[in-house]
């Protein structure tokens, strides 16, 4: 859906890394109706070996939640696949403040919906849900928006520094800092199944709604858990090659629930 002009992106959701690259190859390229599209080409060759690729990871992130044993095993799998794990770090900055840009752009995109009061008809109306974020964005400071945009450039420069040290990054898929950073810098990523975890409660990206709590499971349910590879700008081919190698090592891509 259209949400933020400077963040919106397209990407396939598939069962395997190879399928994702097939779809991405079909949709890549310039779009005359989209001023933000770039006349780039997808440089992807699955036959190129991954041996020697330097893969950065954040040790502290791997030790604490939301990382799991699946994430930690993925770091060990890098060496087994011929890649080189490299410890990296980012400054301790307030990356969440970048969300000001998201809220302002989303508020502009849905301004008519908000001012017409049609936003009142949306189902979820708890404080952190989108309807209230659209309303609250009307009160954002222009100065704060500009400062957040300047901060965004600083963060982009930090990512350039990181990728001068490594070829790609391996991060826990649910790590908020990197999800936020890569959303605002545009670095490509692939998330692939790496194993399974047991969960006792359903997870949702929606704001918690006390009136409609998420389902709980007893006994816990076994669900897939993924890791995320992030690459240099316009270098989807490298993260895809690494993803294929890890996918073969994990050996879980073919597992699926009955009926699928």
N, C-alpha and C positions, 0 to 999 in steps of 0.2 A: 504494500500500500504506500501511497505517497505520504511522507511524514516530514522529512527534512531534505531540502534540495541539495545541501552540501554533504549529506551522509548517505542518502538512499543508494542502494546497490542491488544488483541482481546476482543470484547464484543458484545452481541446481541442488536439489535434494535427491540423492540416489542411494542405492544399496551399497555401491562400491566406489572406490576412488576412480577406477577406470571409467565407469559409467558417468561419473561427475565430469570428467575431462571431455568425454564425448559430447555431452550436452553443452559444456562451456565453449567448446570449439564451435558448436553450431550457433551460439548466440553472441560470440565475440565479434568486435568490429565496430566501426562508426555507425551512428544512427543520425540521419539528417534531421530528425525531429527532436533530438536531445542535444542541447548545446554543451552538456558536460561530458559527452562521450568522446573517446579518443581513438584515433585511427591506428591502433596497435594491433599486433598479431600475437597469437598464442604460440609461443615457442615451447613445444612439448615433444619429447622423444623418450618413450618408456624404455628404450633399449640402452640408454646412457646409464652407466653404473653410478651408484650412490656412494661408493667407497671414497672416503676422504672428505665427505661433506662435513663441515663444522656446524654443529647444532647447539645453539645456546639454550640454557635452561636456568631458572632462578631457584637456587637451592632452598631458600627460605620458603618459597611458595610450595615446593614439593614436600616440605615437612609439615605443613599446617593445612587445616580445612580451607577450601573444599577439596584439596587433593586427596586421593585415595591410594591404596596399594596398587591399583591399576595404573595410575599416573606414575608412580615411582618405578614400577616395572617397565614402563615405557622408556624411561631414561636408560635403564640397563639394556633394553633391547636395541638402542642406537648402536652400541659397540658391536653387538652380535650381527647387526645388519651391515657393518662396515663403516659406519659413520663415527664422528668424533664428538662426544659430549663436551661442551665448554661452559663453565660457570660464567654467568653474566649478571649485571645489576643495573637498576635504573635509579635515578634520584628519588628520594622520598618526597614527592610533590603531591598536591591535592588534585589528583586526576579527576575526581568526581566533579570538580568545578567546571569541567568542560561541558557538563550536561546543560549549562545555561544556554549554550548555542543550540542544542537539541530542542530545549523547551521553547525558545524564541522562534525557531524555524517551524516547529510543529504548531505553535500557536498561530503563526501567520498562515500556514497551510489550511488550518481548520478555523480560521477567523469567522467565516460566514456561519458555520455550524454553531459556533459559540455565541455570536451576537444575536442570532435568530432564536436562541434558547432551544434549538433542536438538540443540543448537546445534553439537555435534561432527559431525553428519551433513551440515552444509552444505559445499558443494564447496570454496569458496575459504577457506583458513585461514591466509593470510599475515598478518603483523603488523597492517597497516592495513585489513584487510577487516572487514566487519560482525561476524562471529562474535567476533573479538577485541575489537572496540569494545564489544560487548554485555558481554563479560566484564570489561573494564577499567572500564566505567562503574560497576560495583559499588563501586569504591574512590574515586569522586569525593567531594570535600568539599562538604558542604552550604553552608559559608561561601562557597566558590568559586562555587557555583551562584547564590547570592543576589547576589554581587558581579557576576557575569556578567549577571544579569537587570537590575540597576541600570544597568550599562553599556548594555544594550539600550535602555533609555529615553533615555539620552544620545544614542545613535545615531539614534533616532527623531526627537529634537528637531533634530538636524543635518539630517535629511531634510526636515523642515518648513521649516527655514531655506533649504535649496536650492530648494524649490518655491515659496518666496516671490519668488525671482529669475527662475525659468523655468517654462514650462508642462509640460515633459517633459525627459527625459534621453536621450541617445544614447550607448551604451557598447559596447565590444567584447563579444560574447556570452560569451567564455570568461574574462573578467576576474574573478578570484576575489573581490576585495574587494566589488564591487557585487553579485555573485551571493550572497555571504554576507549583505551588508547587507539587500538586498531580501527575502531569505528570512526574515529576522528582523523586519523592519518591516512586511511584508505589502504593499508597493507593487506594483501590477499591472504586468505587462510583456507585450510581444509581441516575439517573435523571428521575423524574416523573412529569407528568402534575399536576399542583396544582390549575390552574384557567385560566383566559383569560385576555389578554390586547389588547388594540387597537393600531395599528401601522399605520403611515402615509407613511412609506418608507420601502421597502424590506431590509432585513439584509443579509449580506454575510460575511463569514470569509476570503474571498479573499481581496487582497489589492484594495483600491478604484482606479477605472480607469476613469479619466475625460472624455475619449472618449466614454465610455459606462456607463453612470450613472445608478444607481439602480432605478427600477420602483417606482413611487410615487402613493399613493392611496387616492382618494377623492370620497366618504367619507372614513375615516380610516377603516381598516379591523380588525375584531376580530380574534385573533390568540391564540393558546394555549401558556401558559407560565409555565415553570417548575422550580422546586427547586431541589437541589442536596444534597444527603446524602453521607458522606464520612466515611469510617470505618477503623478499624485497618487492618494491613496487614493480608491477608488470612482470613478475617472475613466477607466475603460477606453475610453470613447468617444473621448477626445482622442488617446490613443496609437493607436487603431484608424484614425482619420482620417489621422493622420500616416503610419502604416504603409501605408495604401492609396496615399497620394501617393508615397511612396518606392518601393513595389512597382511602381507604374506607371513610375516613372523608371528603375529598374534593369532592368525588362523580362526577368527571368529566371525568373519564377514558373511559366511554362508549360513550361520545360525539365525533362525527366525521363528516367531511364534507359530503355532498351528493355524492354518488358514491363510498364511502369507507366503 
